[in-house]
Amino acid sequence: MNPTSKDSTSWWRDLTPYHWFVFAMATLAWLFDCLDQQLFLLARNGALQALLPPGTDPSEVKKFGGYATSIFVAGWATGGLIFGAVGDRFGRARTLTFTVLIYSVCTGLSALSVGWMDFALYRFLTGLGVGGVFGLAVALVADSLPERSRTGALGTLQALSAVGNITAGLISMGLGKLGAMGKIDPKMAWKLMFLVGSVPAFLCVFLQWRLKEPERWVQARAASLTTGLKFGSYGSLFGEQRWRTSAIYGMLLCISGVIGLWGIGFFSPELVGDVITNSLKAKGVADNEIANQRNYWTGVNMIVQNLGAFFGMLVFTKVAQTYGRKPAFTAGFIAAFLATIAYFRLFNSVNDIWMSAVMGFCQLGLFAGFAIYLPELFPLRLRSTGTSFCYSAGRFIAASGPITMGLLQAKLASTAVAALGPDALPAAQSAAKLGAFRDACCYLSVVFLFGLVALAFLPETKGRALPDDTVPDKA
């Protein structure tokens, strides 16, 4: 019986202490990576309000938020392309440690930004490190742990990334409370978020020096000196039909989920913040208190969204184990499409915060699938390269999602405000802009359905061993 047919929730039973160490280090690298991503999303609006000229219109702040996000995602894509190949050539473990160091240092530097340009530069550099982590961590776990443990371990690794996201929400809430108590300036909270987020990742680097390269990679890499097989080669990835097909359609599969999440789903803090702001302004609440409440509730939203994500990724893993990878993705893309439209159309007050959990469950559940499925599409010598290419390279295209959303929202907002007439009250204008933001998110949510098209051209891998063309009888 193929060992992968024994996938079950007891994937951990065969792990040795060193297997646990590898799993823990890979998981922490990705967890802190996600913490930094979420802190950026939470700090993005406050940072741009501080770094753009005083009096910049809120719709312009959102547009520059889209630009900053796209620059970050482009850095992610670049880092994935570079470090995925480096990991296959020179080792997953040492390259993973280096990428964690990059994103932790540059996250801290983001707090020192004095203008839009240097902020964008730091976000790009952070993206380089962030982009390398996923493919390296996934390949390291896939090649180091026993075969029957792989699916459950990779799904759990991705699910635990929600802990990093939730921690970011707790940090935002804590800073909101400190601001309400007068212990910090709420307008400086974004700086503190970046500084706090850089510390645990930097400490993680020192632990990762103990990681060893997977034995099967070491043996295959040594054998390649005589066989001539190339490791981490994009020429091999695209020069051979089998791997080229997996790379192209795997990338398109990821693009659908990434645009949906980064171009739409991760703009939920803006929706929650605008709903809170408009509500409190209507009640005549002071600006400082509005800023504190906005920080607090966007933090709550992040926690709720990622609690949903945690369970969504565990459920996706179970469905993928039981019914197969392709059925799980089919259900996941349809659910993400419906949940996203419902959220951005129907969220109207803090009483609707539960909807964030539903959207997080559906959208981020897909990402457990990426962790499980992508390494099953590529051989040992191209596993980090192929996984990183699919997950990261498509972000050059996906980077257009936040920009498109920002431009579409600005255009719809301009049209909606103009329709009100020159004498419209500020409250009516704010409501019109919020409505335009909702519409833009709903229009773009159709991107989730494109994942179904890519899925049709990819194989079902449930019950199959990882491909390895460095071994003659598996070629």
Stockholm file with secondary structure:
# STOCKHOLM 1.0

chainA/1-475         MNPTSKDSTSWWRDLTPYHWFVFAMATLAWLFDCLDQQLFLLARNGALQALLPPGTDPSEVKKFGGYATSIFVAGWATGGLIFGAVGDRFGRARTLTFTVLIYSVCTGLSALSVGWMDFALYRFLTGLGVGGVFGLAVALVADSLPERSRTGALGTLQALSAVGNITAGLISMGLGKLGAMGKIDPKMAWKLMFLVGSVPAFLCVFLQWRLKEPERWVQARAASLTTGLKFGSYGSLFGEQRWRTSAIYGMLLCISGVIGLWGIGFFSPELVGDVITNSLKAKGVADNEIANQRNYWTGVNMIVQNLGAFFGMLVFTKVAQTYGRKPAFTAGFIAAFLATIAYFRLFNSVNDIWMSAVMGFCQLGLFAGFAIYLPELFPLRLRSTGTSFCYSAGRFIAASGPITMGLLQAKLASTAVAALGPDALPAAQSAAKLGAFRDACCYLSVVFLFGLVALAFLPETKGRALPDDTVPDKA
#=GR chainA/1-475 SS CCGGGGCCTTGGGGCCHHHHHHHHHHHHHHHHHHHHHHHHHHHHHHHHHHHSCTTCCHHHHHHHHHHHHHHHHHHHHHHHHHHHHHHHHHCHHHHHHHHHHHHHHHHHHHTTCCSHHHHHHHHHHHHHHHHHHHHHHHHHHHHHSCGGGHHHHHHHHHHHHHHHHHHHHHHHHHHHHHHHTTSSCGGGHHHHHHHHHHHHHHHHHHHHTTCCCCHHHHHHHHHHHHHCCCSSCHHHHHHSHHHHHHHHHHHHHHHHHHHHHHTTGGGHHHHHHHHHHHHHHHTTCCHHHHHHHHHHHHHHHHHHHHHHHHHHHHHHHHHHHHHCHHHHHHHHHHHHHHHHHHHHHHCCSGGGTHHHHHHHHHHHHHHHHHHHHGGGGSCGGGHHHHHHIIIIITHHHHTHHHHHHHHHHHHHHHHHHHHHCTTCCHHHHHHHHHHHHHHHHHHHTTHHHHHHHHHTTSCCCTTCCCCCTTSGGGC
#=GC SS_cons         CCGGGGCCTTGGGGCCHHHHHHHHHHHHHHHHHHHHHHHHHHHHHHHHHHHSCTTCCHHHHHHHHHHHHHHHHHHHHHHHHHHHHHHHHHCHHHHHHHHHHHHHHHHHHHTTCCSHHHHHHHHHHHHHHHHHHHHHHHHHHHHHSCGGGHHHHHHHHHHHHHHHHHHHHHHHHHHHHHHHTTSSCGGGHHHHHHHHHHHHHHHHHHHHTTCCCCHHHHHHHHHHHHHCCCSSCHHHHHHSHHHHHHHHHHHHHHHHHHHHHHTTGGGHHHHHHHHHHHHHHHTTCCHHHHHHHHHHHHHHHHHHHHHHHHHHHHHHHHHHHHHCHHHHHHHHHHHHHHHHHHHHHHCCSGGGTHHHHHHHHHHHHHHHHHHHHGGGGSCGGGHHHHHHIIIIITHHHHTHHHHHHHHHHHHHHHHHHHHHCTTCCHHHHHHHHHHHHHHHHHHHTTHHHHHHHHHTTSCCCTTCCCCCTTSGGGC
//
